[in-house]
């Protein structure tokens, strides 16, 4: 993958954390991405890449629609059919 925009439309596994600190994985599709590079340009800090996702199936307990926006790319894993 040479371009981050190739991620849009891809099936992935998103990992979120519930209120107790447990990881919740669910299948979804990336709908959008956002590259926050202001601190990288101005302060030399890391680039933060965030994705928005849409669920492929019913959301697991503890995940609601508000959790589907601004997920860090580091919490996205490859989906295997």
PyMOL commands that set and color helices and strands:
alter all, ss='L'
color gray80, all
select helices_A, chain A and resi 4-7+38-43+65-68+73-75
alter helices_A, ss='H'
color red, helices_A
select strands_A, chain A and resi 11-17+23-36+48-55+71-72+76-78
alter strands_A, ss='S'
color yellow, strands_A
deselect
rebuild
show_as cartoon
